[in-house]
Amino acid sequence: LEIKLSHAGRTITLSTDTIGPATLFNGVVWNDSAEVPVTQARYQASQPGVITAEGALAAFIGTDPNGVWTLEVKDTATLDTGSLNNWSLE
């Protein structure tokens, strides 16, 4: 999966080319100070609860939190499908 988050003219990459089980990101919280980077999340013995994105979420500090936020998810693997059931921003 390739995942990007955009707001107020800024875009950060949460993940590029991350592979893992279909449930890898279920219930995950992205946090710049997490101990588990997204590149290592699939190697965790249990579901990672908090992970660090490839790009720093701190890029959004100082921006107005109101307005349009865009989450872009691309499945770059062939012969499979997936769905994004929901997401939220706090």
C-alpha positions in Angstrom: 0.0 0.0 0.0 1.0 3.6 -0.6 -0.8 5.9 1.8 -0.6 9.8 1.8 -2.3 12.4 3.9 -2.8 15.9 2.6 -4.1 19.2 4.1 -3.5 22.9 3.6 -1.2 22.4 0.7 1.0 19.9 2.5 1.3 16.2 1.8 3.1 13.6 3.9 3.7 9.9 3.1 2.4 7.6 5.7 3.6 4.5 3.9 5.1 3.4 0.6 5.1 -0.1 -0.6 4.2 -1.6 2.8 3.1 -5.2 2.7 1.6 -7.3 5.4 -1.6 -9.0 6.4 -4.9 -7.5 5.4 -5.4 -6.4 9.0 -2.1 -4.6 9.3 -3.6 -1.1 9.7 -6.7 -2.1 11.6 -7.1 0.2 14.6 -3.6 1.7 14.1 -2.8 5.2 15.4 -0.1 7.1 13.6 2.2 9.1 15.9 5.6 10.6 15.3 6.9 9.4 18.6 5.8 5.8 18.2 8.5 3.1 18.7 7.4 1.0 15.7 8.0 2.5 12.2 5.5 1.5 9.5 8.4 -0.2 7.7 8.7 -2.7 10.6 5.0 -3.0 11.5 4.5 -6.3 9.7 7.2 -8.0 11.7 5.6 -7.4 15.0 4.4 -10.4 16.9 1.1 -8.8 17.6 -1.0 -6.1 16.0 0.9 -2.8 16.3 -1.2 -0.2 18.1 0.8 2.9 17.4 3.2 3.3 14.5 5.4 6.0 13.0 4.8 7.1 9.4 7.5 7.4 6.8 6.9 11.2 6.7 6.6 13.3 9.9 3.1 14.3 10.9 4.7 17.3 12.5 4.5 18.8 9.0 1.0 19.8 9.8 1.8 21.7 13.0 0.7 25.3 12.7 -1.9 24.6 10.0 -5.6 25.2 10.7 -7.0 21.8 11.6 -10.3 22.7 10.0 -11.0 22.2 6.4 -10.5 19.4 3.9 -8.1 16.5 4.8 -7.4 13.9 2.1 -6.3 10.4 2.6 -5.0 8.7 -0.5 -4.6 4.9 -0.5 -3.2 3.0 -3.5 -2.9 -0.8 -3.6 0.0 -1.3 -5.9 0.0 -5.1 -5.8 -1.6 -7.1 -8.6 -4.3 -9.7 -8.4 -5.7 -8.6 -5.1 -8.3 -6.2 -3.8 -9.0 -4.3 -0.6 -11.2 -1.7 0.9 -11.0 1.3 3.2 -14.0 1.0 5.6 -13.4 4.1 7.6 -10.7 6.5 8.9 -10.7 9.4 11.3 -8.4 12.3 12.3 -8.0 13.6 15.9 
